[in-house]
Amino acid sequence: MRLKFLDKLSQTLEKKTEKGQPLHRFWALWDAIDTFAFTPKEVTTKGSHIRDTVDMKRVMITVIIALFPALLFGIWNIGYQHFLSIQTSVSFWGALWYGFLKWLPLVIVVYVSGLLVEIIFAQIRGHQVAEGFFVTGFILPLILPPDIPLWIVAIATMFAVLFGKEVFGGTGYNFLNPALIARAFIFFAYPSVISGDKVWIAEKADAFSGATPLSDIANNHLSALPSTMDMLVGTISGSIGETSKIAILLGAAVLLFTQVANWKIMLSVVAGGFLSALTFNILGGTPMAEVPAYQQLLMGGFLFGAVFMATDPVTAAHTQWGKVIYGFLIGVFAILIRDYNKGYPEGMMLAILLMNIFAPLIDYCVVQVNIKRRMKRVKIVK
Amino acid sequence: MINDTSKKRQVFTIRKGLDLALKGVAVEKTQRLECSTVALSPDDFRWITPKLVVQEGDCVKVGTPLFVSKTDERLRFVSPVSGTVQKIVRGEKRKIERIVVNNDQQYLSEHIENEIDATPSTIKTQLLKYGLWAFVRQRPFAIIAQPDETPKSIFVSGFDSAPLAPNYAYIIKNQLSELQEGLRILSLLTPGKTFFCLPDDCELDLSSLPKNVESRYFSGPHPSGNVGTQIHYIDPINKGEKVWYVELQNVVTIGKLFLHKKLDFSKTIALCGEGALQPMYYTIVNGGNIASIAQNSLKRPIRIISGNVLTGKVIDTDGFIGFYDQQLTLIPEGGERELIGWLLPNFKKWSLSHTFLSFLTPHKKYSFNAQLHGGKRAFMLTDVYEKVFPFDILPLQLMKACIIQDIDLMEQLGIYEVTDEDFALCDVVCPSKTECQSIIYEGLRFLYNN
């Protein structure tokens, strides 16, 4: 499938953006657009002569495909929740359209502000623009409330890309999940727009309770807790992408089937969360700790974080056993924070960021075990 | 990992690895190819600095040294044919690229002493004298073995599991007595054992192996036939230890010298790959010119690889087969662009990941070209290497240790057990297009120089 004029345009622009040419300062931008349109033509010059067809673009697009069920449901749910709160009935398409108009500006702002920073850095470094941000930029709107002011989103995105990623060398060198840095930035800098009962439903009528299940429980409104079924399907209030557990599980299936995400991390997060929730069920002490373990897993961003954010291969632990430990501790900390820290009803974001920081330490320990095993072999031989 | 299928057979099953299904398997038919010229390239011998001992126009015989190693002049690199030195090709800074010898097709040999008493020192002297020592390489580093050292064991891999690799059982089925002799001679060089590694479904009848030579069996995907993998499973190398290894056909060459008192540097190579018009076997003198078989290839532009697609070296259409290479692979060069290729479902392109729909047809043979299929990125998908790397070594961490040139860490993580070819499959599957082989090569080189 080739279009000749595109070919020609590509060749002309490629020449004009070469080093020393007038348009060289736009090389990174041009290269990003060009490799987006056509697969690169480079051939191997050293090492193995043949290579896997997969590249990071393909990996990233697979993650985005996996996010689609959660996105589509989330968009519909924005509309559904809004019309529910003003008590007007609306068609399926009406709700979807309303939600789409809420989501679109968010995603545009995120991409424009984030890519701006990315492209500037790629140009300065002479690197190609890494695809990582396509996923970051796609995930970020999904973990925000629908009515969040766009300027805050823009600042948070730029902050996350700049200080979460580029200062460390760009995609692949960052040790914290950039989307979570953006969310944490908003959480701590502008807490009123991302917590409380008011923000989770777009243009909510004042009379309607917009509390998420988590804040309901944290405030001792146990009776207001939605049914397990509602939490599973996702017709509840919350961040755009996190509400429907079924949609998230569909995404998980895509990620696991294509082997893009590591199943060990996903499974161990869920296991860690479930086991610690069970333990806290016994210990008790706070209203949250008494919520059954299986419901804990369905609340808030736990599952979304487990599937899409804990599995980020760059910020997770890099060794196989490290991934298991890393995932398990995310689950434990997420529930621990949720159950015993009233200030933060949603523990997943902080748990993942915390374990991002500890991932290199976990890896170090696993590597030392490997080294010790090898050293033992020497003794046996001698 | 070890299954005892019978009392005698010890089978090692390799679970991690990859068999790449390329088009163009050589059919089992052999033709002799007379080459008008042969060439010896110092680059084929890792980290050997050549010192020329012939000039253009000199007459040489089979076994006449063309160059020796500057650091150890006992290491001779000899002419595989008789004739005259046609040309000494030099590159930048007068580096010797290759020494081309005109083949008079007489195969007149240097005089071979008749009484060959098989003690370790006489064997070494003989091998060094007739230039056969270059066949004996060592791990770590994959360099030519030091004649003064004694290895803890010697390995001969009886099969090649690389893509489109020649079937050794077919090649040596008529040379079994030479093989036995070669193995016997090699086994005298070590106080330890000599391991002869064979595929689990071995077709060869090796009922009587020489004393001290033990057979071991391997099953599973590539790199089960790589000697590095076999050493790792049977007799892993610790710091300070040396293991020697010789390619199967070169064992036969050694066997011929001691059995028939004859210097015969011919070997059988597989002409293979999608670009080859008639993929089949050719018996060719080592270092022989391959122009006549490479020129009539199917696809243009073509990439001619001396060796396999994982570790081979690109050569010209009138190039020469590499000293250690057993196959000549012709694949299309590629370089075409595809509109939004990252989004298309793509049934036609192979990938280890399941991100392309081609995973639905795992047994299909695919057309591979030399395209990189992406841009270079930092390490991102960190667990992809471990799927194809059968060692008890952490590949990513070892590569990082090589990049930061931390010798202690490299040693601890097992650098002595590997060489670049063991990371060839990591090259293939990495979505960040990391040059894993180069990283390991540079790491080894740094270690060697220190």
Interface residues (C-beta under 8 A of the other chain):
Chain A: M1 R2 L3 L6 S10 T35 F36 A37 F38 T39 P40 K41 E42 V43 T44 K46 G47 S48 H49 I50 R51 D52 T53 V54 D55 M56 K57 R58 V59 I61 T62 Q128 A130 G132 G169 G170 T171 G172 Y173 F257 T258 Q259 V260 N262 P313 V314 A316 H318 T319 Q320 K323 D363 V367 N370 I371 R373 R374 M375 R377 V378 V381
Chain B: L20 L22 P163 P236 N238 K239 R303 I305 V309 L310 T311 G312 V314 T329 I331 E333 G334 G335 E336 R337 E338 L339 I340 G341 W342 L343 N346 K349 W350 S351 L352 S353 H354 T355 F356 S358 F368 N369 A370 Q371 L372 H373 G374 G375 K376 R377 A378 F379 M380 L381 T382 D383 E386 D392 I393 L394 L396 Q397 Q412 L413 G414 A424 L425 D427 V428 V429 C430 P431 S432 K433 E435 C436 Q437 S438
